């Protein structure tokens, strides 16, 4: 079966067809961004397969920040769906020792994770005609720049392509600067020398509703405002340019599993100074553990907009639930007040706690 022999029963949606045209256009770097389950990744992987079938012996890479995520979401889920729906007569071989699929014409699709040094070094030893970076909101600019250096396999009739997709993070993320603002991703953020080489397309669930259950669409529209903005409306979020904890930094160091052995567990409290019943500021309540490796792990974010009588109980609940060693409050504002509120809540709960202002 050739790349053009797609089953007659399969049809791209109008938006997916628009993305396909962009993927096959003149731009080298193409970003598909927008809400959840809008068909972004499916369409891009389909195009990777078409390129692999078109060029015998070509090599292609699909990567995510975490290797286990690319295996679960792409190897076992999206790619098999693409093959079943679009290329049912093609029977690739799967090499789980080296994690690549090989097609009858000798082309290969490799899978990589940027959180595994050994795997990353192995992948970086190869050259690719196509690189697909899945969910780039979790990938650092340095990692992206490193992977792009491997976009270098010379194949007759096949232009080098770097595909990227994501549920949009915040506007300070490097993908927004490169693809939406058409600026360099690092200071001084000057205009791109070749902006036409960076193309982008927004795709949202509404564009793929023919392939989604009505219940799912209803559920997405009922999400809280922040989640709805990202996963339904597919909009980039706002964050201050000088934020200490950037979205990119948090995503880069996010861990799926927390160590069971921790040296110390602390409940931190940052009071709002408002009554909490008039839409005032949020009371910051975060539980953090210090690991034996010297790293800090956020165990829970229990921040809330509530009056002292409520957030005091939440703090005590966090202290009990995580068997914390101490509760620490901001010293320059409200330290004594926090201690009084928490002690009152602890007395009501019959719990002895250690607080520190």
C-alpha positions as CSV (number, residue, x, y, z in Angstrom):
1,X,0.0,0.0,0.0
2,X,1.3,3.5,-0.8
3,X,0.9,6.7,1.1
4,X,-1.9,7.8,-1.2
5,X,-4.0,4.7,-0.8
6,X,-6.0,5.8,2.2
7,X,-9.3,4.0,2.9
8,X,-12.2,5.7,1.3
9,X,-14.1,5.6,4.6
10,X,-11.6,7.9,6.3
11,X,-12.0,11.6,6.0
12,X,-10.0,14.4,7.6
13,X,-12.1,17.2,9.2
14,X,-12.0,20.6,7.6
15,X,-9.5,21.8,10.2
16,X,-7.4,18.7,10.0
17,X,-7.2,19.2,6.2
18,X,-6.1,22.8,6.8
19,X,-3.4,21.5,9.1
20,X,-2.3,18.9,6.5
21,X,-1.9,21.7,3.9
22,X,0.3,23.6,6.4
23,X,2.4,20.5,7.2
24,X,3.1,20.1,3.5
25,X,3.8,23.7,2.9
26,X,7.0,25.7,2.7
27,X,7.5,26.3,6.4
28,X,10.0,24.0,8.2
29,X,8.6,24.5,11.7
30,X,4.8,24.0,12.2
31,X,3.0,24.3,15.5
32,X,-0.6,23.0,16.0
33,X,-2.0,24.5,19.2
34,X,-5.4,24.6,20.8
35,X,-7.8,22.6,23.0
36,X,-7.9,19.0,24.0
37,X,-8.7,16.2,21.5
38,X,-9.0,18.6,18.5
39,X,-7.1,16.2,16.2
40,X,-3.7,17.9,16.3
41,X,-1.5,15.0,17.2
42,X,-3.5,12.5,15.0
43,X,-3.1,14.6,11.9
44,X,0.6,15.2,12.5
45,X,1.4,11.6,13.1
46,X,-0.6,10.7,10.0
47,X,1.7,13.0,8.1
48,X,4.8,11.5,9.6
49,X,3.6,8.1,8.4
50,X,2.9,9.4,4.9
51,X,6.4,10.8,4.8
52,X,7.9,7.6,6.0
53,X,6.0,5.6,3.3
54,X,7.0,8.1,0.7
55,X,10.7,8.0,1.3
56,X,12.2,4.5,1.7
57,X,14.9,4.3,4.3
58,X,14.0,7.6,5.9
59,X,14.0,8.1,9.7
60,X,11.6,10.1,11.8
61,X,11.3,11.0,15.5
62,X,8.3,11.4,17.8
63,X,9.3,12.8,21.2
64,X,7.8,14.0,24.5
65,X,9.4,15.3,27.7
66,X,8.8,12.0,29.5
67,X,9.5,8.7,27.7
68,X,6.8,6.8,29.4
69,X,4.3,9.4,28.2
70,X,5.3,9.0,24.5
71,X,5.1,5.3,24.9
72,X,1.6,5.3,26.5
73,X,0.0,8.1,24.4
74,X,1.7,7.6,21.0
75,X,3.2,4.0,20.7
76,X,0.2,2.3,22.3
77,X,-2.6,4.7,21.4
78,X,-2.4,7.4,18.7
79,X,-0.1,5.7,16.2
80,X,-2.0,2.4,16.2
81,X,-5.2,4.4,15.6
82,X,-3.6,6.2,12.7
83,X,-2.4,2.9,11.1
84,X,-5.8,1.2,11.5
85,X,-7.9,4.1,10.2
86,X,-5.5,5.3,7.4
87,X,-3.1,2.6,6.5
88,X,-4.7,-0.8,7.4
89,X,-2.7,-2.7,4.8
90,X,0.7,-1.6,6.1
91,X,2.2,-3.9,8.7
92,X,5.2,-2.3,10.4
93,X,7.5,-4.2,12.8
94,X,7.9,-3.0,16.3
95,X,11.3,-3.0,18.0
96,X,10.7,-2.6,21.8
97,X,14.4,-3.0,22.5
98,X,15.3,0.2,20.7
99,X,11.8,1.7,20.6
100,X,11.1,2.2,16.9
101,X,8.6,1.1,14.3
102,X,10.0,-0.1,10.9
103,X,8.0,-0.1,7.7
104,X,8.2,-2.5,4.8
105,X,10.2,0.0,2.8
106,X,12.9,0.3,5.5
107,X,11.7,3.6,7.0
108,X,11.6,4.0,10.7
109,X,9.7,6.0,13.3
110,X,11.7,6.4,16.6
111,X,10.3,7.3,20.0
112,X,12.1,9.4,22.5
113,X,11.8,11.0,25.9
114,X,13.9,13.9,27.1
115,X,13.8,12.9,30.7
116,X,16.0,9.8,30.2
117,X,19.6,10.7,29.6
118,X,20.6,7.4,28.2
119,X,17.7,7.2,25.8
120,X,18.2,10.9,24.8
121,X,21.9,10.3,24.0
122,X,21.0,7.3,21.9
123,X,18.4,9.3,19.9
124,X,20.8,12.2,19.5
125,X,23.2,9.8,17.8
126,X,20.8,9.6,14.8
127,X,19.6,12.0,12.2
128,X,16.0,12.4,11.2
129,X,14.0,13.8,8.3
130,X,11.0,14.6,10.5
131,X,10.9,15.5,14.2
132,X,7.5,15.7,16.0
133,X,7.6,17.2,19.5
134,X,4.4,16.3,21.2
135,X,3.0,18.5,24.0
136,X,5.8,21.1,23.8
137,X,4.4,23.0,26.8
138,X,6.4,20.5,28.9
139,X,9.6,20.8,26.8
140,X,12.2,23.4,27.6
141,X,13.7,25.7,24.9
142,X,17.1,24.1,25.5
143,X,15.8,20.6,24.9
144,X,13.9,21.7,21.7
145,X,17.1,23.4,20.4
146,X,19.1,20.3,21.1
147,X,16.6,18.0,19.3
148,X,16.4,20.3,16.3
149,X,20.1,19.7,15.7
150,X,19.2,16.1,14.7
151,X,16.8,17.3,12.0
152,X,19.4,16.6,9.4
153,X,18.8,13.4,7.4
154,X,19.1,14.1,3.7
155,X,16.4,12.2,1.8
156,X,15.6,12.8,-1.9
157,X,12.2,14.4,-2.3
158,X,11.6,15.0,1.4
159,X,12.1,18.4,2.9
160,X,13.1,18.5,6.6
161,X,10.2,19.2,8.9
162,X,9.8,19.9,12.6
163,X,6.2,19.4,13.8
164,X,5.1,20.6,17.3
165,X,1.8,20.5,19.1
166,X,0.4,21.5,22.5
167,X,-2.5,22.5,24.7
168,X,-1.4,26.2,24.9
169,X,0.6,27.1,28.0
170,X,1.3,30.8,29.0
171,X,2.3,33.6,26.6
172,X,5.8,33.7,28.0
173,X,6.5,30.1,26.8
174,X,9.0,29.9,23.9
175,X,6.5,28.4,21.5
176,X,4.3,31.5,21.7
177,X,7.3,33.8,21.1
178,X,8.5,31.8,18.1
179,X,5.2,30.9,16.4
180,X,2.7,33.6,17.5
181,X,4.8,36.6,18.1
182,X,7.4,35.6,15.4
183,X,10.2,36.6,17.8
184,X,13.3,34.9,19.0
185,X,12.6,32.8,22.1
186,X,15.5,34.3,24.1
187,X,16.4,37.9,25.1
188,X,16.4,40.4,23.5
189,X,13.5,38.7,21.7
190,X,14.3,40.2,18.4
191,X,12.1,39.6,15.3
192,X,12.7,36.3,13.5
193,X,14.9,36.7,10.4
194,X,12.7,34.3,8.5
195,X,9.2,34.4,10.0
196,X,7.7,32.5,7.1
197,X,9.6,29.4,8.3
198,X,7.5,29.2,11.4
199,X,3.8,28.5,10.8
200,X,1.0,27.9,13.3
201,X,-2.6,26.8,13.4
202,X,-5.1,26.8,16.2
203,X,-7.4,23.8,16.5
204,X,-10.1,23.3,19.2
205,X,-12.5,20.5,20.2
206,X,-15.3,22.2,18.3
207,X,-13.3,21.6,15.1
208,X,-13.3,17.9,15.8
209,X,-16.8,17.4,17.2
210,X,-17.8,14.9,14.5
211,X,-15.3,12.5,16.1
212,X,-16.1,13.3,19.8
213,X,-18.8,12.0,22.1
214,X,-21.4,14.8,22.9
215,X,-20.9,14.0,26.6
216,X,-17.2,14.9,26.2
217,X,-18.0,18.2,24.6
218,X,-20.4,19.1,27.3
219,X,-17.9,18.1,30.0
220,X,-15.2,20.4,28.4
221,X,-17.6,23.4,28.4
222,X,-18.3,22.9,32.1
223,X,-14.6,23.1,33.1
224,X,-13.5,25.8,35.6
225,X,-12.6,29.1,33.8
226,X,-8.8,28.6,33.8
227,X,-9.0,25.0,32.5
228,X,-11.8,25.9,30.0
229,X,-9.7,28.7,28.6
230,X,-6.8,26.2,27.8
231,X,-8.5,22.9,27.0
232,X,-11.8,24.1,25.4
233,X,-11.0,27.5,23.9
234,X,-7.4,26.7,23.3
235,X,-6.0,30.1,24.5
236,X,-2.6,30.9,25.8
237,X,-2.6,32.0,29.5
238,X,-1.3,35.1,31.1
239,X,1.6,35.3,33.5
240,X,4.0,38.0,34.5
241,X,7.3,38.2,32.6
242,X,9.3,38.3,35.8
243,X,7.5,35.4,37.5
244,X,9.9,33.4,39.8
245,X,8.2,30.1,39.0
246,X,7.5,30.1,35.3
247,X,5.1,27.5,33.7
248,X,8.0,26.1,31.6
249,X,10.2,25.7,34.7
250,X,7.4,23.9,36.6
251,X,6.6,21.6,33.7
252,X,10.3,20.8,33.2
253,X,10.8,19.6,36.7
254,X,7.4,18.0,37.3
255,X,7.6,14.5,38.8
256,X,5.0,11.7,38.4
257,X,6.0,10.0,41.7
258,X,7.2,11.5,44.9
259,X,9.8,9.7,47.1
260,X,8.3,7.9,50.0
261,X,11.2,8.8,52.3
262,X,11.3,12.5,53.1
263,X,13.6,14.3,55.6
264,X,11.0,16.9,56.5
265,X,7.5,18.0,55.6
266,X,6.4,21.6,55.9
267,X,3.0,23.3,55.4
268,X,3.5,26.8,54.2
269,X,0.8,29.5,54.6
270,X,0.6,32.9,52.9
271,X,-2.5,34.8,54.3
272,X,-4.5,37.1,52.1
273,X,-5.4,39.7,54.8
274,X,-9.0,39.7,53.7
275,X,-12.1,38.1,55.2
276,X,-12.4,35.6,52.4
277,X,-16.1,36.1,51.9
278,X,-16.0,39.0,49.4
279,X,-13.9,37.6,46.5
280,X,-10.6,38.7,48.1
281,X,-7.2,37.3,47.5
282,X,-6.3,33.7,47.7
283,X,-4.7,32.2,50.9
284,X,-1.7,30.3,49.7
285,X,-1.5,26.9,51.4
286,X,1.2,24.5,50.1
287,X,2.7,21.3,51.5
288,X,6.3,20.6,50.6
289,X,8.6,17.8,51.4
290,X,12.4,17.7,51.4
291,X,13.7,14.5,49.8
292,X,16.9,12.5,50.7
293,X,18.2,13.7,47.3
294,X,18.1,17.3,48.5
295,X,15.2,18.2,46.2
296,X,11.9,19.8,47.3
297,X,8.7,18.1,46.3
298,X,5.3,19.9,46.3
299,X,2.9,17.3,47.8
300,X,-0.3,19.4,47.8
301,X,-1.6,22.8,46.8
302,X,-4.5,23.5,49.1
303,X,-4.7,27.3,48.4
304,X,-8.2,28.7,48.8
305,X,-10.3,31.8,49.0
306,X,-12.0,31.5,52.4
307,X,-12.4,33.2,55.8
308,X,-9.9,32.4,58.6
309,X,-12.2,29.9,60.2
310,X,-12.2,27.8,57.1
311,X,-8.6,28.1,55.9
312,X,-7.4,27.4,59.4
313,X,-9.1,24.0,59.3
314,X,-7.6,23.4,55.8
315,X,-4.1,24.1,57.1
316,X,-4.6,21.7,60.1
317,X,-6.0,19.1,57.7
318,X,-2.9,19.3,55.5
319,X,-0.7,19.0,58.6
320,X,-2.5,15.9,59.7
321,X,-2.9,14.3,56.3
322,X,0.8,14.6,55.4
323,X,2.2,14.0,59.0
324,X,4.0,17.4,58.6
325,X,6.7,18.5,61.0
326,X,5.9,22.2,61.1
327,X,3.6,24.9,59.8
328,X,5.4,28.0,58.5
329,X,3.8,31.4,57.9
330,X,5.0,34.5,56.0
331,X,6.9,36.6,58.6
332,X,6.4,40.1,57.0
333,X,2.6,39.9,57.0
334,X,0.2,38.0,59.2
335,X,2.6,35.6,60.9
336,X,1.1,36.1,64.4
337,X,-2.4,36.0,62.9
338,X,-1.7,32.7,61.2
339,X,-0.4,31.2,64.4
340,X,-3.5,32.3,66.2
341,X,-5.9,31.0,63.5
342,X,-4.2,27.7,63.2
343,X,-3.8,27.1,66.9
344,X,-7.6,27.7,67.3
345,X,-8.4,25.2,64.5
346,X,-6.0,22.7,65.9
347,X,-7.5,22.9,69.4
348,X,-11.0,22.4,67.8
349,X,-9.6,19.3,66.0
350,X,-7.9,18.0,69.2
351,X,-4.4,18.2,67.5
352,X,-1.1,19.5,68.7
353,X,0.9,21.3,66.1
354,X,4.2,23.1,65.7
355,X,3.9,26.6,64.0
356,X,6.6,29.0,63.1
357,X,6.2,32.6,62.0
